[in-house]
Amino acid sequence: MKLQQVLSYTRRAVDDYQMIAQGDRIAVGISGGKDSLTLLYALHGLKRFYPKHFEIHAVTVDLGFQNLDLSRINELCRELDVEYTIVKTDIAQIIFEDRKEENPCSLCAKMRKGALNQAIKENGCNKVAYAHHKDDVVETMLMSLIYEGRFHTFSPVTYLDRTELTVIRPLMYMNEADVIGFVRKYNVPVVKSPCPADGYTRREYVKQLLRQLNQENPGVKERMFTAIQNGKMKGWEYGCNKPE
């Protein structure tokens, strides 16, 4: 996928859900994976021509794994002229060594978000962009149905009362396959997750389930996404009246 196509998807999501306002300073959460780096390219490109001026600041929460190398991401941010902050933490030690958590993902996510939000505020940002794409939206809905018994997923824009930060998800119209295509075409410097739980989570199970459903019933993922947009869940109101 070409950068121009990525920017088109991003611009559409930003406009449909009014994600960016004049003067915003947006933190981009960078894990080092394909999704977050695609988001960095997308917002950097959008910034050049979007009618509302905004700034971006890349932030990575270093969980403390010894084999995490962020040098290539540092270099990329310098090339793009994007400010980059690395937040050092001991989250990995706390979860895997001190507490020996059997299901580490939930606690890790809470601690990581706490560290991320603190760094965002310290750097004067009022919004944070997460790299959730269309597959993530649908997978989260399926997880909610299977494990919680409710029809729910995260919304395109979320205001966090405690931190007074707004979360935006500009890649929500992109398929994961689109992200993979973009990363391969432009040799994006993806950093593999050093987490020992990576690939062994409920989300990974649901990801494979959705892949199978879509193979057996072509177009089912798109229909699920449409159902989410039309389901009148909180935060999805703009999507029900998108311009053609």
C-alpha positions in Angstrom: 0.0 0.0 0.0 1.3 3.5 -0.9 1.7 6.3 1.6 -0.9 8.3 -0.3 -3.5 5.6 0.3 -2.6 5.5 4.0 -3.1 9.3 4.2 -6.4 9.0 2.5 -7.7 6.5 5.1 -6.3 8.6 7.9 -7.8 11.9 6.6 -11.2 10.2 6.2 -11.2 8.9 9.8 -9.9 12.2 11.2 -12.6 14.2 9.3 -15.5 11.7 10.0 -14.9 11.8 13.8 -13.4 15.3 14.2 -10.2 13.9 15.7 -8.0 16.9 15.3 -8.5 20.5 16.2 -6.5 23.6 15.6 -3.4 23.8 17.8 -3.5 20.2 19.0 -0.3 18.6 20.3 -0.7 14.9 19.7 1.4 12.2 21.3 1.9 9.1 19.2 2.2 6.0 21.2 5.1 4.0 19.6 5.5 0.4 20.6 7.9 -0.3 17.7 5.4 -2.6 16.0 4.0 -2.2 12.5 0.8 -0.4 13.5 2.3 2.3 15.6 5.0 3.1 13.1 2.4 3.3 10.3 0.5 5.7 12.5 3.6 7.8 12.9 4.1 8.0 9.1 0.4 8.8 8.6 0.2 11.7 11.1 3.6 13.1 9.9 2.3 13.1 6.3 -1.1 14.5 7.2 0.5 17.3 9.2 2.0 18.7 6.0 -1.3 19.5 4.3 -4.1 19.3 6.9 -6.0 22.6 7.2 -5.8 22.5 11.0 -2.3 23.0 12.3 -1.2 20.4 14.8 2.1 19.0 16.3 3.1 15.4 17.0 5.4 13.9 19.6 6.4 10.3 19.6 6.5 8.4 22.9 7.7 4.9 23.7 7.2 3.2 27.1 10.3 1.0 27.6 9.0 -1.9 29.7 12.5 -2.9 30.8 13.1 -6.0 28.6 16.9 -6.2 28.0 16.6 -7.1 24.3 14.6 -4.1 23.2 16.6 -2.0 20.6 15.0 1.4 19.8 17.9 2.8 17.9 16.2 2.5 14.5 13.1 4.2 15.8 15.3 7.0 17.2 16.9 7.4 13.7 13.5 7.4 12.0 12.2 10.1 14.3 15.3 12.2 13.5 14.7 11.7 9.8 11.0 12.8 10.1 12.0 15.7 12.5 9.6 14.3 15.2 10.3 14.8 18.9 10.8 11.4 20.5 10.6 10.5 24.2 11.5 7.1 25.7 10.1 6.4 29.1 12.2 3.9 31.1 10.2 1.6 33.4 10.6 -1.6 35.4 7.2 -3.0 34.4 8.6 -6.2 32.9 10.4 -7.0 36.1 7.4 -6.3 38.3 5.1 -8.4 36.2 7.2 -11.4 35.2 9.8 -11.6 38.1 8.3 -10.0 41.2 4.6 -10.9 40.8 5.0 -13.8 38.3 1.6 -13.0 36.8 -0.1 -15.9 35.0 -2.2 -13.5 32.9 0.2 -10.5 32.6 -1.5 -8.6 29.8 -4.2 -6.7 31.8 -1.8 -5.4 34.5 0.9 -4.6 31.9 -1.6 -2.6 29.9 -2.7 -0.6 32.9 0.9 0.2 34.1 2.0 1.0 30.5 -0.9 3.4 30.0 -0.2 5.0 33.3 3.5 5.7 32.4 2.5 6.8 28.9 -0.2 9.2 30.1 2.2 10.8 32.6 4.9 11.3 29.9 2.2 12.8 27.5 1.2 15.3 30.1 4.8 16.2 30.9 5.4 16.9 27.3 2.4 19.3 27.0 0.2 17.1 24.8 -3.5 17.2 24.9 -4.2 14.2 22.8 -2.8 10.7 22.3 -3.1 8.7 19.0 -3.4 4.9 19.3 -2.7 2.7 16.2 -5.8 0.6 16.3 -6.9 -0.5 12.8 -10.2 -2.0 11.6 -9.2 -5.5 12.6 -8.6 -4.3 16.2 -12.0 -2.7 16.3 -13.7 -5.9 15.2 -11.6 -8.2 17.3 -12.3 -6.1 20.4 -16.0 -6.4 19.7 -15.7 -10.2 19.4 -13.7 -10.4 22.6 -16.4 -8.5 24.4 -19.1 -10.8 23.0 -17.3 -14.0 23.8 -15.8 -13.1 27.2 -18.1 -10.4 28.6 -21.5 -11.0 27.0 -21.9 -7.5 25.6 -21.7 -5.7 22.3 -18.9 -3.2 22.8 -15.6 -2.0 21.4 -13.5 1.1 21.8 -14.6 4.3 20.1 -12.8 6.4 17.5 -12.4 9.3 20.0 -12.4 8.9 23.8 -12.0 11.6 26.4 -10.2 10.5 29.6 -11.6 12.4 32.5 -8.8 11.5 35.0 -6.0 12.7 32.8 -7.9 15.3 30.7 -6.5 13.6 27.6 -8.3 12.7 24.4 -7.6 9.4 22.7 -7.9 9.3 18.9 -7.6 6.3 16.5 -6.7 7.6 13.0 -6.0 4.2 11.5 -9.5 2.8 12.2 -10.4 2.5 8.5 -7.3 0.6 7.6 -7.2 -3.2 7.4 -4.3 -5.0 9.1 -3.4 -6.3 5.6 -3.0 -2.7 4.5 -0.6 -1.9 7.3 1.5 -5.0 6.5 1.6 -3.9 2.8 2.7 -0.4 3.7 5.4 -1.6 6.1 6.8 -4.0 3.5 6.7 -1.5 0.7 8.6 1.3 2.6 10.9 -1.0 4.7 9.5 0.5 7.9 12.0 -0.3 10.8 9.7 -2.5 12.9 11.0 -3.7 16.2 9.8 -7.2 17.3 8.1 -7.3 20.7 10.4 -8.9 23.3 7.5 -9.8 25.5 7.3 -13.5 26.3 3.5 -13.4 26.3 3.4 -12.0 22.7 1.3 -14.2 20.5 -0.3 -16.2 23.4 -3.2 -14.0 24.4 -7.0 -14.0 24.1 -6.7 -11.4 21.4 -4.4 -13.6 19.3 -7.0 -16.4 19.6 -9.8 -14.0 18.5 -7.6 -12.7 15.7 -7.2 -16.2 14.3 -11.0 -16.8 14.8 -11.8 -13.7 12.8 -9.4 -14.7 10.1 -11.1 -18.1 9.8 -14.6 -16.6 9.7 -13.6 -14.2 7.0 -12.0 -16.9 4.9 -15.1 -19.1 5.2 -17.5 -16.1 4.8 -15.8 -13.5 2.6 -16.7 -9.9 3.7 -17.8 -10.9 7.2 -15.2 -8.6 8.8 -16.5 -5.6 6.8 -20.1 -6.4 7.7 -19.1 -6.6 11.4 -17.4 -3.2 11.2 -20.5 -1.8 9.5 -22.7 -3.2 12.3 -20.4 -1.5 14.8 -20.8 1.8 13.0 -24.6 1.5 12.8 -25.0 0.1 16.3 -25.3 3.5 17.9 -22.7 2.7 20.6 -21.4 5.7 22.6 -18.6 7.5 20.7 -19.7 6.1 17.2 -22.4 8.7 16.6 -20.4 10.6 13.9 -19.9 7.4 12.0 -23.7 6.9 11.6 -23.9 10.1 9.5 -20.7 10.0 7.5 -20.7 12.0 4.3 -20.7 9.9 1.1 
